[in-house]
Amino acid sequence: MNGFSTRRLIVETWADAIAAEPARSRLVDELKRLLTPGVLEHLPEPLQIAPGAGAVALWVAGRGREAAVYTVRHAAQGHLIGLLILAEFADEGGGAAMHLVYLLAEPEWGKGYASELVAGLVDWLAEQGRPVTLLGGVANGNPASAAVPRKAGFKRSDALSDRDTDMYIHCPVQAAV
């Protein structure tokens, strides 16, 4: 899955960017500006960045081993505004499922990019005819992020949610023929 675009966003796999220098160094530099404490605040521990020199490069290597990661760039200006992380696994019924995480730079919050990104992902998967269940967790106390999956047709799952995190699920939709 190489990526997709929406009206304002270009979403592409970061595989080429992390494969070799100097592209990897450029991406790490962009991520140092993106992955601020505010952006990381509501993410689970495995997605946090350890302090110290080289921490962002280590974070990039870790994400690349465990998930498909996509850069999210502003279509008109080309600068990095976020990341989309998709960790694929088999659901209880043996079908395909993906855990979805999206990160946006703080200056881009409140502009509708997250809603556009998630809706674009749902549309892209449907267009490909990929029946994938999407799951996304939102930390309690983060109502702006909780609105994003709901706008894209996700439903809150009581069974998967806990006192710290609301889990949202989007069941597969087949592409129209």
VMD Tcl script that draws the C-alpha trace (Angstrom):
set ca {
  {0.00 0.00 0.00}
  {1.86 3.02 -1.26}
  {-0.55 5.71 -0.14}
  {-3.41 8.01 -1.02}
  {-4.29 11.65 -1.21}
  {-7.17 13.82 -0.12}
  {-8.08 17.37 -1.00}
  {-5.35 18.81 1.26}
  {-3.11 15.85 2.14}
  {-0.63 13.51 0.52}
  {-0.19 10.28 2.47}
  {2.75 8.09 1.42}
  {4.61 5.16 2.92}
  {7.82 6.25 4.55}
  {9.63 3.09 3.37}
  {11.70 4.95 0.75}
  {12.53 7.76 3.15}
  {13.90 5.45 5.85}
  {15.65 3.04 3.48}
  {18.80 5.10 2.94}
  {20.62 8.31 3.66}
  {20.24 11.27 3.18}
  {16.44 10.83 3.01}
  {16.37 9.15 6.44}
  {18.23 12.05 8.07}
  {15.86 14.58 6.47}
  {12.85 12.66 7.78}
  {14.36 12.38 11.27}
  {14.94 16.15 11.27}
  {11.32 16.75 10.24}
  {10.12 14.37 12.95}
  {12.12 16.18 15.63}
  {9.90 19.20 14.96}
  {6.72 17.10 14.76}
  {7.08 14.76 17.76}
  {6.71 17.31 20.55}
  {5.60 16.49 24.10}
  {2.11 17.79 23.24}
  {1.81 15.49 20.22}
  {3.01 12.48 22.22}
  {1.06 13.27 25.40}
  {-1.92 10.97 24.84}
  {-0.09 8.12 23.13}
  {0.58 4.77 24.80}
  {4.00 4.05 26.29}
  {5.35 2.08 23.29}
  {4.91 5.19 21.10}
  {6.72 7.55 23.47}
  {10.24 8.77 22.70}
  {13.02 8.12 25.16}
  {15.18 11.10 26.08}
  {18.66 11.46 24.66}
  {20.64 11.90 21.51}
  {19.47 9.73 18.65}
  {16.10 9.06 20.29}
  {14.04 10.05 17.24}
  {16.15 7.82 14.97}
  {15.58 4.90 17.36}
  {11.84 5.71 17.43}
  {11.76 5.60 13.62}
  {13.50 2.22 13.57}
  {11.04 0.85 16.13}
  {7.97 1.99 14.22}
  {9.34 0.58 10.99}
  {9.67 -2.90 12.55}
  {6.16 -3.08 13.98}
  {3.85 -1.24 11.59}
  {3.30 0.39 8.22}
  {4.03 4.08 8.66}
  {2.94 6.85 6.31}
  {4.02 10.46 6.17}
  {1.24 13.02 5.95}
  {2.23 16.08 3.97}
  {0.38 19.26 3.12}
  {-0.57 18.82 -0.55}
  {0.03 22.43 -1.57}
  {3.11 23.20 0.52}
  {4.76 19.77 0.79}
  {5.82 20.03 4.42}
  {5.35 17.18 6.90}
  {2.32 17.74 9.11}
  {1.86 14.26 10.57}
  {2.14 10.51 10.53}
  {-0.30 7.66 10.03}
  {0.65 4.35 11.66}
  {-1.15 1.13 10.72}
  {-0.37 -2.07 12.64}
  {-2.00 -5.02 10.88}
  {-3.17 -8.14 12.72}
  {-5.80 -10.88 12.38}
  {-9.10 -10.14 14.11}
  {-10.98 -12.72 16.19}
  {-12.75 -14.06 13.11}
  {-9.52 -14.47 11.17}
  {-10.13 -11.40 9.00}
  {-7.74 -8.51 8.48}
  {-7.65 -5.75 11.06}
  {-5.47 -2.67 11.56}
  {-4.80 -0.60 14.61}
  {-4.70 3.03 13.53}
  {-2.66 5.84 15.10}
  {-2.45 9.34 13.68}
  {-0.17 12.13 14.84}
  {-0.39 15.74 13.72}
  {1.97 18.60 14.43}
  {0.61 20.97 17.06}
  {0.33 23.96 14.67}
  {-2.00 21.83 12.50}
  {-4.47 20.96 15.27}
  {-8.02 22.20 14.85}
  {-7.82 22.54 11.06}
  {-9.71 19.33 10.21}
  {-6.66 17.45 8.95}
  {-7.13 14.46 11.28}
  {-10.75 14.00 10.18}
  {-9.71 14.33 6.53}
  {-6.89 11.82 7.04}
  {-9.03 9.14 8.70}
  {-11.90 9.58 6.24}
  {-9.37 9.35 3.39}
  {-7.98 6.12 4.83}
  {-11.45 4.59 5.08}
  {-12.22 5.60 1.49}
  {-8.87 4.32 0.22}
  {-9.30 0.90 1.81}
  {-12.84 0.65 0.43}
  {-11.66 1.62 -3.07}
  {-9.03 -1.12 -2.91}
  {-11.68 -3.65 -1.94}
  {-9.75 -4.48 1.21}
  {-12.19 -5.65 3.89}
  {-10.20 -4.41 6.89}
  {-11.52 -3.71 10.36}
  {-9.96 -0.51 11.70}
  {-9.41 0.08 15.41}
  {-8.35 3.34 16.99}
  {-7.83 4.22 20.62}
  {-8.36 7.66 22.07}
  {-7.21 8.62 25.55}
  {-10.08 9.66 27.79}
  {-9.98 13.40 28.24}
  {-9.09 14.05 24.60}
  {-12.51 14.94 23.12}
  {-11.11 16.53 19.95}
  {-9.40 13.27 19.00}
  {-12.49 11.25 19.91}
  {-14.53 13.22 17.38}
  {-12.22 12.19 14.53}
  {-13.10 8.48 14.33}
  {-16.79 9.18 14.93}
  {-16.87 11.54 11.92}
  {-15.40 8.72 9.79}
  {-18.09 6.23 10.81}
  {-16.28 4.49 13.67}
  {-18.32 3.33 16.67}
  {-17.12 3.25 20.26}
  {-16.62 -0.32 21.50}
  {-17.64 -0.84 25.12}
  {-15.98 -4.27 25.07}
  {-12.59 -2.90 24.00}
  {-12.61 0.38 25.95}
  {-11.29 0.78 29.47}
  {-11.06 3.53 32.06}
  {-8.10 5.17 30.28}
  {-8.88 4.64 26.60}
  {-11.97 4.67 24.41}
  {-11.58 2.22 21.53}
  {-13.34 2.93 18.25}
  {-13.99 0.37 15.55}
  {-14.81 0.67 11.85}
  {-16.05 -2.54 10.24}
  {-15.06 -3.41 6.68}
  {-16.92 -1.95 3.77}
  {-16.58 -3.60 0.38}
  {-15.81 -1.39 -2.60}
  {-18.73 -0.57 -4.87}
  {-18.65 -2.53 -8.11}
}
mol new
graphics top color blue
foreach p $ca { graphics top sphere $p radius 0.5 }
foreach p [lrange $ca 0 end-1] q [lrange $ca 1 end] { graphics top cylinder $p $q radius 0.2 }
display resetview
